[in-house]
Amino acid sequence: MHTKLNNFILTGMLVDTVLKPTVGERVVLKIQIPGIDDVSNIPCIVRWHANGRGLGIQFEQLKAIETKAISRLILRLSENE
């Protein structure tokens, strides 16, 4: 299932999805991060629901390559605002 990602920060993000895992539930985010060839499987925990707009997830464990790629992506997105 494809979802829209919003409010992307280094520790987590808002995921626009119809799925409704419970707050505190552990999920795995499968995401293609620009700059990484393979799909990343990032363990996350659901922290909150966004009133029908999706849910807030917190990354639990990022590999060093994922942290670096996400940092570059956030910088690039902030420059385009």
NORGI-V700025 format. One record per pair of residues at least 6 apart in sequence whose ideal C-beta (glycine too) atoms are under 7 Angstrom apart, sorted by the first residue. I is the first residue (numbers start at 0). GAP is how many residues later the second one is. Records with the same first field share a line. If there is no record, write none. Layout:
I = GAP + GAP
//
This chain:
2 = 12 + 13 + 14
3 = 12
4 = 8 + 10
5 = 7 + 8 + 10
6 = 6 + 7
7 = 66 + 69
8 = 65
9 = 60 + 61 + 64
10 = 47 + 48
11 = 44 + 45 + 46 + 47
12 = 44
13 = 36 + 40 + 42
14 = 39 + 40 + 42
15 = 37 + 38
16 = 37 + 38
20 = 6 + 25 + 34
21 = 24
22 = 23 + 24 + 25 + 26
23 = 21 + 22
24 = 21
25 = 17 + 19
26 = 17 + 19 + 30
27 = 13 + 14 + 15
28 = 13 + 15 + 28
29 = 9 + 11
30 = 8 + 9 + 11
31 = 7
32 = 7 + 33 + 36 + 37 + 40
33 = 35 + 39
34 = 34 + 37
35 = 29 + 30 + 33
39 = 26
41 = 17 + 20 + 24
42 = 17 + 18
43 = 13 + 14 + 15 + 16
44 = 12 + 13 + 15
45 = 9 + 11
46 = 9 + 10 + 11
47 = 7 + 8
48 = 6
49 = 6
//
